[in-house]
Amino acid sequence: MAMNHTYANIEPARETIDALPDATVIEFGAPWCPHCLRAQPLLSDAFDAHPGLRHIKIEDGPRRRLGRSFRIKLWPTLVFMKDGVEVSRLVRPDSASDIAHAMSAIDG
C-alpha cells in the first residue's frame, strides 16, 4: 500500500473502519481545501518512510456520517488507527516529521 491521492466520494461505514486490521491512516478533507492541498507534500514525504500503511482518504462535508462519527471539525484531519482503534490524530499538520512520528506509533 502507499499514499492514496484520490478522495473517496463514497465513505465506508464506521463499522467497516473499526473492523480494519493493522495500521490505517484516515485523512478527512476535500480536494478543493487549501489546507488539505498544502498538506499533500508533507503526507507524501511521511508515506515514503511508511509505504506499508493503509491510507484512506475521505472527502468530508455536511451530512457525511463518517466524519461526524470521528467529530471532525477542521481539514485536513489525520486519524491514526491500529486494529480499528484510534491511537492519535493530527489536525492541519504542518510538518512531515509530525506525521511520520504518528505513523511510527501505529506501524510495527
One Martini backbone bead per residue (centre of mass of N, CA, C, O) as a GRO file, in nm:
protein
  108
    1MET     BB    1   0.102   0.033   0.011
    2ALA     BB    2  -0.001   0.378  -0.028
    3MET     BB    3  -0.056   0.671  -0.115
    4ASN     BB    4  -0.349   0.845  -0.148
    5HIS     BB    5  -0.482   1.082  -0.406
    6THR     BB    6  -0.795   1.006  -0.360
    7TYR     BB    7  -1.101   1.099  -0.288
    8ALA     BB    8  -1.365   0.963  -0.136
    9ASN     BB    9  -1.706   0.993  -0.200
   10ILE     BB   10  -1.751   0.717  -0.066
   11GLU     BB   11  -1.817   0.616   0.243
   12PRO     BB   12  -1.750   0.426   0.487
   13ALA     BB   13  -1.833   0.254   0.741
   14ARG     BB   14  -1.758   0.254   1.067
   15GLU     BB   15  -1.749  -0.055   1.099
   16THR     BB   16  -1.531  -0.097   0.885
   17ILE     BB   17  -1.309   0.067   1.019
   18ASP     BB   18  -1.314  -0.084   1.303
   19ALA     BB   19  -1.231  -0.371   1.142
   20LEU     BB   20  -0.951  -0.296   1.081
   21PRO     BB   21  -0.652  -0.411   1.033
   22ASP     BB   22  -0.401  -0.269   1.157
   23ALA     BB   23  -0.273   0.003   0.985
   24THR     BB   24  -0.429   0.341   0.973
   25VAL     BB   25  -0.492   0.621   0.757
   26ILE     BB   26  -0.714   0.892   0.803
   27GLU     BB   27  -0.835   1.130   0.564
   28PHE     BB   28  -0.980   1.444   0.612
   29GLY     BB   29  -1.143   1.625   0.335
   30ALA     BB   30  -1.067   1.826   0.034
   31PRO     BB   31  -0.971   1.903  -0.293
   32TRP     BB   32  -1.020   2.238  -0.240
   33CYS     BB   33  -0.853   2.257   0.012
   34PRO     BB   34  -0.584   2.443   0.110
   35HIS     BB   35  -0.486   2.273   0.355
   36CYS     BB   36  -0.482   2.001   0.204
   37LEU     BB   37  -0.287   2.081  -0.021
   38ARG     BB   38  -0.049   2.159   0.172
   39ALA     BB   39  -0.027   1.853   0.296
   40GLN     BB   40   0.059   1.656   0.066
   41PRO     BB   41   0.376   1.666   0.077
   42LEU     BB   42   0.392   1.569   0.369
   43LEU     BB   43   0.257   1.297   0.328
   44SER     BB   44   0.448   1.189   0.115
   45ASP     BB   45   0.700   1.190   0.291
   46ALA     BB   46   0.589   1.005   0.515
   47PHE     BB   47   0.512   0.759   0.327
   48ASP     BB   48   0.800   0.687   0.236
   49ALA     BB   49   0.858   0.560   0.538
   50HIS     BB   50   0.537   0.417   0.511
   51PRO     BB   51   0.428   0.210   0.266
   52GLY     BB   52   0.237  -0.006   0.440
   53LEU     BB   53   0.018   0.188   0.482
   54ARG     BB   54  -0.300   0.260   0.521
   55HIS     BB   55  -0.496   0.483   0.298
   56ILE     BB   56  -0.774   0.693   0.378
   57LYS     BB   57  -0.956   0.912   0.163
   58ILE     BB   58  -1.194   1.155   0.277
   59GLU     BB   59  -1.468   1.319   0.181
   60ASP     BB   60  -1.584   1.592   0.344
   61GLY     BB   61  -1.902   1.700   0.504
   62PRO     BB   62  -2.206   1.755   0.501
   63ARG     BB   63  -2.367   1.469   0.604
   64ARG     BB   64  -2.114   1.306   0.702
   65ARG     BB   65  -2.086   1.036   0.901
   66LEU     BB   66  -1.788   0.970   0.949
   67GLY     BB   67  -1.690   1.250   1.039
   68ARG     BB   68  -1.891   1.271   1.276
   69SER     BB   69  -1.793   1.014   1.432
   70PHE     BB   70  -1.497   1.174   1.462
   71ARG     BB   71  -1.530   1.485   1.505
   72ILE     BB   72  -1.492   1.668   1.260
   73LYS     BB   73  -1.379   2.019   1.199
   74LEU     BB   74  -1.101   2.004   1.042
   75TRP     BB   75  -0.888   2.062   0.765
   76PRO     BB   76  -0.698   1.835   0.793
   77THR     BB   77  -0.762   1.506   0.924
   78LEU     BB   78  -0.566   1.272   1.106
   79VAL     BB   79  -0.617   0.922   1.156
   80PHE     BB   80  -0.470   0.690   1.382
   81MET     BB   81  -0.481   0.335   1.337
   82LYS     BB   82  -0.518   0.026   1.540
   83ASP     BB   83  -0.724  -0.216   1.506
   84GLY     BB   84  -0.974   0.011   1.513
   85VAL     BB   85  -0.799   0.218   1.689
   86GLU     BB   86  -0.743   0.516   1.816
   87VAL     BB   87  -0.427   0.679   1.874
   88SER     BB   88  -0.432   0.939   1.679
   89ARG     BB   89  -0.410   1.300   1.586
   90LEU     BB   90  -0.415   1.541   1.313
   91VAL     BB   91  -0.442   1.896   1.272
   92ARG     BB   92  -0.312   2.061   1.043
   93PRO     BB   93  -0.043   1.977   0.940
   94ASP     BB   94   0.321   2.116   0.927
   95SER     BB   95   0.478   1.823   0.930
   96ALA     BB   96   0.634   1.535   0.838
   97SER     BB   97   0.741   1.447   1.119
   98ASP     BB   98   0.469   1.434   1.265
   99ILE     BB   99   0.347   1.220   1.083
  100ALA     BB  100   0.570   1.003   1.111
  101HIS     BB  101   0.543   0.972   1.416
  102ALA     BB  102   0.249   0.868   1.412
  103MET     BB  103   0.309   0.628   1.227
  104SER     BB  104   0.510   0.479   1.418
  105ALA     BB  105   0.288   0.407   1.637
  106ILE     BB  106   0.137   0.197   1.411
  107ASP     BB  107   0.414   0.086   1.274
  108GLY     BB  108   0.506  -0.205   1.431
   0.00000   0.00000   0.00000
